[in-house]
Amino acid sequence: MKLLFSLFFVFGLVAAQNWQVNYNNEQGCKEGCNNCNTPTIIGNSCAGDKIGDPYRHNTVAVLEELDARLSATLPVIELRNSDFATGTYRTPQSAVYKLMEDIVFNPNPNDGWLPTQAQTDSGAYPAETYQLGFFAGIAVEHSNVVIDLNGHEIRQHRDFYLVQRFWSAIDSNQPFPNNEGPAVFTNLKLVSGLIIKNGRMGLTSHHGIHLNEPTLVLIKDIVFHEFEVAAISINGADRIVVRDCEMRGSSKIVPVNGLFSASWFLRPFLRRAAADPAMEAITLNLVNAELEDGTFGPLVVTASSALARIENALNAMITEWQTGTPSTSNDVASIRNPSGLPDGGDTMGIILNKVSVAVGGITTTIPNDVQASNDVTLLNCDIADIVGAATEFMAVADGPGPTHGRDPVGAVVDVLRIIRLGNPIPNTQPQELETFFKGNMVANAQILLGKIQNTGNFPNFHWGRQFMPPAFVNYAESNPQITAQQFFANNPDLRIIDQGDQMFHFVKGTHGVRLTGLVGVRIADMHISDVHDKAPPFQALPFRLVEGVQRFHHPGAAAGSPGYQGALARGTLIGSCVIDTIDGLTIETITSEQGIAVPYDSINEVTTKKAARVIIRGNNVLTNR
């Protein structure tokens, strides 16, 4: 049952405790306080008590002084759209970078919006760093940098927004920490002294600002809107201040789902395979597959035919997006996103995390100084209209550990969703239908590449993150076709892993703010409202599996919060943190259509030293959490 009422937050000296809400609609002030005019807070301090002014903290003063000094002494480099026409702007030196007009990022549209071979060969865009394409508008490669938006906006062009599914307006010199992410990254440059201020960040397929392991960062006076993952996402920061910023809504016009990304990133692997006669000669032979027109029949898949089918669908999707005329292609329908909402594992206003990517579970203990993000201040930020709808993908693994079927960039091989229903199975109550592998353009290409890799004949081919259990190939090529139930009966070591998304990120729902693995956090005058999760509940498989099939949760599910979180809405999630001060935090109107709404969630080892003026109201909260 969902209840709508005004909630008042009980918040005191907290250590390792879950969120608590006082369910009384009227609550008096703490005894002994003389300046409480409204019954809004009880806890460690009353609304009028001074608990240490976060605005006057030393780090705030240091960063404001750094901004003034760098802005006055560094050379000024003016940026215009022409500076972004051929790709990411890589900072060439310590300087003030000032936008002179709104930047609409749309690089190399005549070359597939990707770095050209000449750009790669020249080192302008190194292959390792830019293997996912142009991942940023501005890549910060130097310390002591000021990015002055100068009242202007930076955003993706609509066409580039469609095709480049991993992009941030401002990022580090590479999109992931070293040795993490969907591919191999090893050249992260650690920067110290970064000021980003005075403007707007608009349409982006991932983040407004995304940084890895920076030191001394000030982000101020920015309005963010139409982001898919988060307005601000920072991993492993030391001494960071975010102040006077507005996060005015996540994107509601997401045109495609996770299969589009998987298709887009499979193309270079298929191109290289198709160019090799020995690899092109290896085929995936399907007895009764779903064809491009939606009918079923025999299908022989080669690297070149898989590539052609994917490119046909991608080109048709691009035309649909540009013209507004829907394609009738069955393959386009498989990559289209009718809801318009982000379908990845998380949608958030702000995510600040320890040293590491934030796609797994919540860290279970407060990290040490090396692994934690240290000295974090959030002042006068307004976060509103965050809406997500995560889609869960069932992975299948061959034994324990990271052995789930995945393609070269880590996308899950979704062998359990792409099924064709057949005849009723006798003696099943309720009545079950036979289920057969039907494939789709993505799964066919993934399994073909896995079959080629499993021959062992191509050790010098760059296989990336790919892992393909041989049982997947046997299941797809079975003749006569075997059912999914028989697939598991024939392979007792296989296990189902749930609670992940298309990229095997742990699904965690929709959040206003997520803070995980931080030490020394100060929050003042933050307002979070209208956080809505529209995801379906835990997504059961479309058939009942035979008894005895092993089923496991994503490894992230073991980290602190039981149960499926994909349909969970949170105003604030704090996990394994030390909070020094909260002085002014209002959370209101947090809802979930089919899950749980939690205004304030504290997970694992959390210590909150001082808190005041924390108000929770107007929330649609399930009482069973």
N, C-alpha and C positions, 0 to 999 in steps of 0.2 A: 504494500500500500504506500502511495506517495502522499506526503503531507506538505502543505504549504503554510509556513508560519514564520514569525520573526524569531531568530535565534540569537542568543547572547553568549559570547564565548568566555569560557572560564580558562584563564591562562595565567599561570604563575611560574614558579621555579619548576621547570619540567625536565626530567631526565628519563630517556628511554620509555616514553609513554605515548599511547595513541591519542588521536584527537579527542577532545572532550567538548561537549556542548551542554550548556545549561538550558533545559527545556522550559523553564519558567519564563513567561512573557514579561514579567516585571521583576527586576532584581536591583536591590539597593546598592549604594556605594560601599566600599570597604570602610569598616568602622575606623573612625579617627581622621578621615579625610574631610576637609571642610569646603572644597571647591568643586564638588561634583554636582552639576546642575541637572543631569539626566542619568537615568539608570542604565547606562550602556556597558559598563565594564566592571568586572570584579577580577581580582587577581593580584599580581605582585604590586601594582601601582594603580592609583586612580588617574582619571583623565588629566587632571591638572598637575600631577607630580612630575618633577624633573628627574629623568632616569639616565641622563647623559645624552646630550644633544648630538645625534648622528651628523647633523649638518656641520658641526664644528669639529668633527673627528680629524685627526692629523692627516689621514690619507686624503680626505676631501681637500684640505688646504694645500697639500703637496701637489695634487693633480691640477687644481685650479691655478696654482703658481706655475706649474710646468706648462700648462696651456698658454698662459700669458707670455712666458719667456720664449717658448718655441714660436708662437705666432708673431712675436716681435723681432726675432733674430734669424729665422730660417728664410731661405729664398722662397719665393712664391711661384708656383707652376700652375698656370691656368689650364683647365680641362674643358674640352668641348666634345661634341659628338664625334668629330673627326678623329679624336684620339682613341676612340673605341671601335672604329669601323672594321678593323681587321682582327679584333680579339680583346682579351683581357688586358687592362692597363696595369702593367707591372711597375711598381714604384722604382725609379732608377736611383734615388738618393733620399737622404733625409731632407724634408722640405714641407712647406705648406702647399697642399694640393687643393685648389679652389675651383669649384664648379662654376662655370660662367653661363650655363644654360641647363635645362632639364636634359638628362641623359636617358635616351631610350636605346637600350643595348640590343643590337641585332647584327652580330658580326658574321661576315662571310656567308650571306644568304645564298650566294650562287655556288658555294662549295659545301652545301649541306650543313651550314652553320658550325663547321668544325675547323680546326687548324688544318691548313693545307700541308701537303708533303714538304713543300719548300720551307714553310714556317717551322715544321718539325726538324727538318735536316739542318736548318740554320741555327737551331737552339733558341729561337724566339719563343717557342712553346715546346719545351722538352717532352718527349713521348711519355716518360714515366709520370710526370706531374700532370699532364693534360690528357691522360688516357681516357678520362671520362668526358672530354670535351672542355669547352670554356666554362669552368665551374664558378667564375666570379667576374663581376664587373671591374673591381679594383683588387689586386693582389698586393698585400702589404709585405714588402721584402726587406724593409730597413727599420731600424729603431729611430726614435725621434721623428715621427711623422704626424702631421696634422692634416686631416681630411675635413675641409670646410665646405659643406654642401652649399653654403652661401644663399640659403633660402630656396634652393632648387631641389629637384627630385631625381633619383636614379631608379630605374625600373627595367624590367625585361620588355622588349617588344612582344606583342601577342604571338607572333610566329615563333620567335625564339623560346617563349614561355611554353609553347606546346612541345617543342622537340627536345629542349634541354631540361631534363627533369631533375637535375642536381645543379643549383645555381644560387649564389648569394651575391648581394650587391657589393659587399666588402668581405674579404676572406683573408686568411693567412696565405703564404706563398704556395701551400698545397692544401687540399681539402680535408686531409685526415692526418692524425698524428702518425709518426713513423711506425711502420709495420702493423697498421690497422686499416680497416676499410675494405671495400669490395675488391680492391686490387693492391698491388705492392707499392707503397710509398715510403721513401727513405730519406728525403731531403728537406725536412722541415727546418725553416729558419726561425729561431727564437727572437722575438722582437721585444723591445722595452721602450716605453714612451710613445703611446698612440692616443691621439685625440680625434674623436669623430663627433661632429657637431653641426647644428644649425641648418636643418632642412627636412626632407622627406625621403622615405624609402618605400617604393611602391611594389607593384606586381613582381613576385618572385616565386619560383617553383620550390624553393627551400627556405632560405633565411634572408632577413635584411642584413644582419651582421653575424658572421660566423668566424670564430678565431680559435686557434689551437695553441695553448701554453704561452699566452702573452703576459707581460709584466707592465704594470703602471699604465692602466687604460682608463680613459675618461670618455664616456658616451653621454652627450647631453643635448637637450633641445632638438629632439628628432621625433617626427611623427611617422610611424610605420603603419602600413595597411596592405592588405591582399598578399599575405605570406601564407605558405602552405604548412610549414613545419614549425617555425618560430620567428618572431621578430628579431630576437637576439639569442644566439646559441654560442656559448663559450666553454671550452674544455680546458681545465688546468690553468686558471688565471691566478696571478698574485697581484694584489692591490688594484682593485677595479672599482670604479664608481659609475653607476648608471643613474642619471638624475634628469628630472624635468622632461621625461619622455612619455609619449602616448603610443599605445598599441591599439589601433582602431579597427581591428577585425582581420580574421584570417580569410583566405580566398574562398569564394563561393562559386568560382567559375572554372574549377579544375576539369579540363576536357577529357582526360584519359586516366585509365587505371594503371596499376603496377605492371600489367602485361605489356603496355606500350614501352615502358623503360626496358624491360627484359628484351623485347624485340629490337629496340634501338641499339642496345649494347651488344647484342649477338652478331650484328652485321659484320664488324671487322674480323671476327673469328671465322664466320662462314665464308667471307671473301678469301681469306688466306687458305682455307681448306679447299674451296672450289678451284683455286689456282694451282693446287698440287694434284697432278693426275692420280697419284696413288690414293690420296684421301678422297678425291671425287669419285673414285671407283667403288668406295664402300657405301652401301645403301642400307636404309632402314625400310623393312618390308612389312607393311601393315595390311592386314586381311580385310578389314572393314572400317576404314577411317572416315572421319568427317572431312569432306572436301571443301574447297573454297566457296562453292555455291550453297553449302549447308546440307547437301545430300551425302549419302554414305556409299563407299565402295573401296576396292583395292587401291593402295597408294604406295608407290616406290619413292622414297625420299632420298635425294642426294644433297650435297652441300649447295650446289647451284640452284636446285629447285626450291630448297628451303629458303635460300636467300631471296630468290625472286618472289616467292609468296609473301614473305615478310615485307619486302620493299613495296610491293603492290599495295598492301594494306596500309603501310605507313604513308605512302604518297596519297592514297585516297583519304586518309584521316586528315592530312595537311590541307588538302583541297576542301574538305568539309569544313574545317575550322576557318579557312580563309573566305569561303563563299557563303557559309551558312546553309548550304544545301546538303541534307543528310545523305550519306552514302548508303546504298542498299547491300553492301558487301557483308557477308556473314563474318569475315575476319575482322572488319572494322568494328562490327558490333561487339566483338570479343575484347577490344581494347578501349572502347568508349566508356566514359564515366557518366552515367545518367544523372547521378545525384549532384554533381558539381562540387562535392566536398572532398577534402583530402582523405585518401583511403589507406595511408601509411599507418605505422604503429602509434604515432603521437601527433597531436596538434597542440601547440602551446603558445603563450605570449612570450615568456622568457624561460630559457633553460640554461642554468649554470651548473656545471658538472665538474667532477674531479678530473685528474689527468687520465684521459681515455675517452673514447666515443661513448655516447649516451644511449646507444641502441639496445643495450641489454637490460638486465634487472637493476634494482636499486642496490647500491653497495650496502653490505650488511653491517659494517662497522665504520666508525669515523676514521678516515685515512690518516696516515702519518703526514708530516709536513711536506714530504717530497711528492706524495700522490694527491694531496688535497688541493683544492682551490682555497687560497688564503686571503683574508682581509677583503671582504666584499661589502659594498655599500649600495643600497637601492633607495633613492630619495625621490619622492613626489612623482611617482609613475602611475599612469592610468591605463589599465588593461581591460579591454571590453570586446565583446562579440567574437569570442573564440569558439568555432564550431568544427567538430571533427566527426568522422564516421569510418573508423578503422575496419579493414577487411582482413579476416583471419585466413591464413593458408595452412593447410595441413601438410607437414613435411613427413617423409618416410625415410627412416634411417636403417642402415644395415649394421646393427650392433650399437654398442655404447659410444659416447664421445661425439665429435663433430663429423658424423658419417652420414648426414642426410643428403639426399640427392640434390645437387645444385649445379648451376652452370658456371662458366668462367668468371662472371662478375658476382656470383653468390646468390642469384635468384633461385628460389625454390622450384624444383621440378614437381608440378602439381598433379601427380599421377592419380590422385584420389578424387579430384573434382571433375576432371575431363573424362566422364564416363557416359556410356550409352546404356539406357535401360532396356532390358529384354523381357523374357517370359517370367511369369510368376514362379517362385520357388515353392514346391510342394511342402506342406506340413510346417509352414511358418506362420506364426501369429504375433503381431499383425502381419498381413501378407507382404512378403518381400518380393522384389523383382531381381532378376539376374542383372548384373552390372558388368559391362565390358569397357575396356579402354577404347576411346574413340580418337584421342589426340586432338591437338589444335596446332596452329602454325608455330607457336612458341615451344610447346612440349616436344613436338616432332623434331625441331631443330636441336633442342637441348639433348634429347636422347640420342640423336644421330651423332652429335659431337662426342657424347660419352662413349658410344660404341666405337668410334674411331680411336679415341684415347685408349680405351681398354684393350685394343690390339697390341699396345706396347711398341708399335712400329714407328712412332713419331715423337721420340723423347725431346727433340729440339723445338717442337711447336710450343708456343706460349699458351699453356692451358689455364692460367690464372687460378681461380678458386675452385675449378670444376672437380666434382666427385660424382661418379655415376655407378651405383651398385649394378652389377651385371644382371641382377634379377629384374631391374627396370626394363632393360632391353629385351629380355626373354618374355616379359609380360606384354610389352607392346607388340612384339613380333609373333606371339603364340598363334599357331595354326594347327587345328582350329583354336579360336579364341578361348581363353580361359576367363572365368569371372574374377572380379576383385576378391571375392571370398576364397576362391581357389588359389589366387596369387599369394595370399597370406598363409594359407594352409600348406602350400608347397615351399614356403620360405619362412620357417618358424623364427629365424633370427631377426626378421624385420620388425620394426616398431614404428608406431605413429607418434609424431611430435606435434602437439597443438600449441596454440597461443602465440604463434609468430605471424608476421606479415609476409608479403611476397619476397622480401629480401632477408627473411629470417630474423628481422628485428622483433624483439619482444613487444607485444602490443600492450600499451599502458593507458590508452584512452586520451581524454582531452583535458588540458590543464591551463589555468591562468598563469601560474608560476610554478616551476619545478626547480628545486635546489637540492642537489645530491652530492655528498662528499665535500662539503665546504666547512671551513673553520674560520670563525671571526666574522659573522654576518651581522650587518646592521640594516634595519628596514625602518623607514619613516614615511608616513603620508602616502601609502600605496593604496590604490583603489582597484579592486578586481570585480568585474560584473559580467553577467551574461555569458557564462561559459556553458556550452551545450554539447552534449554527446548524442549523436544520432545513429550510432552503430547498432547493429543487431546484437542480441546476446550471444553467448557461446554458440558457435556454429557447429552443430552436429553434422556428421557425415551423412550423405544422402542415402545411405543404406546401413543396415545393422551388420556389423562384422561377425565373423564366426567366433565362437567362444575361444578364448585363449590368446587372441591377438594382443600383443603388448602395446600399451598406450602410455606415453609420457608427456609431461608438460615441458615447454620450452625451458632451457636452463635459467632464464631470467625469472621464472615463476618461483624459484626457490629462494629468491632474494627478498624476503621480508614481508610480502603481502600475498596471502593465499587467494585462490579463486581467479576467475577470468577477469581481466582488467580492461579489455578492449572496449567495453560499453560503460566505462567508469568516467564520470566527470568530477574534476577536482578544482576548487578555487586555487588552493595552494597545496603542493606536495613538498614536504621537507623530509629528506631521508639521510640519515647518518651525517648530521651536521652539528656544529656548535653555533648557536645563535646568541650573539652578545646582547642585542637590543632590538626590540620591536616597539616603535612609538608611533602608532597610527597605521592600522591595517583594517580596511573595510572590504568585506567579501559579501556579495549579494547576487542572487538569482543564478544559482548553479544547478543545472538540470541534466538528467539523462532520460532519454525516451524509454530505454529498455534495460537499464542497469541501475547503478547506484550513484547518487550525487553526494559528494563529500566536500563541504566547504573548506575545511582545513584538515589535511591528512599528515600525520607524523609517523614515519616508518623507521623501524630499526633503532639505532643508537642516536638519539637526538637530545641535546641539552639546550634549554632556553634559559638564559640567565635573568633577563629583565623583559617585561612586556607591559604595555599600556595602550589604551585606546584601540582595542581590537574588537571590531564589531562584525557580527555575522547576522544577516537578515534576509528575508524574502527568498529563502532557498527551498527548492523542491528536494526533500531529503527522504530517502528510504530509511526506515528505522531498524533494518535488520543487519546493519553493518556494525 
